[in-house]
């Protein structure tokens, strides 16, 4: 059984989306059990509509819900120990759940997760990893917003964590890693990025294959399995891609309804357009993973519908089932063991 803790009050729609999403995820993964945290008056009536889900869930009442516009510091002061967000994270810390999924306020979720779970040994800052649709399938991009600015050592840490996630999610033995840069030439880019490239090359890591620098268009091409960057540029890239997908969809709808001939053509090409819509549907790749914490935390889009929230649960399920935390810890231990100076007569 994979035990998943849910913040029922998170997101723009709260339990009205989270509970139906959990029901969809349970249909796909019957070996899930849920621990749910939320306000009784809003949640129980909805939960009663899904008897199969109710049977596989334990519900805990929480009066306090963190709003989407609360500052992280305010959320910590008001919701520590008592909110649905905090208690759902705390279930992972206590060992009652394998993973927590929330659509709540990103800043508050990260602040509470860091405070409650703490970062792993030798990890200074956590990262948010996004699953990115590409021409080759899917890639992982991190950080997409947790850390604004990162030095070379932190970028190397991101590479290690992203590589472990790729092995857990894609079941790739040695995923390829690229550092996002303004060009592929070694002389280009900021000093921290160039230094990170040197560190990764010299580390000669068994768990990943370093492919050098990649540019922005390489993300969509799927040039590498994992793209590493800091949170400022990563978040801009993510929002730009989401906006471009919506823009293309709007253009296509307008073009297909502009004339009678275009409408007739759409009828014949409907299968191809349905496939394109499926590829561009953000709900299919919903679920950012907080990496570097002593526990698995999944962040769903705040505006996700039930299908999208189910997709976020799917990500958490895969991460827990394939031992994400253990893979990251093992990779970090191997790397830092190689960095330690020799002890004994050899050191003299």
Secondary structure, DSSP 8 states (H G I E B T S, - for coil): -EEEEEETT-TTTTHHHHHHHHHHHHHH-TTEEEEEEE-HHHHHHHHTT-HHHHHTEEEEE-SB---TT--HHHHHHHHTTTBHHHHHHHHHHTTS-SEEEE-S-HHHHHHHHHHHH-B-TT-SS-EEEEEEEETTEEEEEE-SSS-SS--HHHHHHHHHHHHHHHHHHH--SSEEEEEE-S-SSTT-S-HHHHHHHHHHHHHT-TTEEEEEEE-HHHHHHT-SSEEE--HHHHHHHHHHHHHHHHHHHHHHHHHHTSSHHHHHHHHHTHHHHHHHHHHH-GGGG--EEEESBSSEEEE--TT--HHHHHHHHHHHHHHHHTTHHHHHHHHHHHHHHHHS---SGGG-
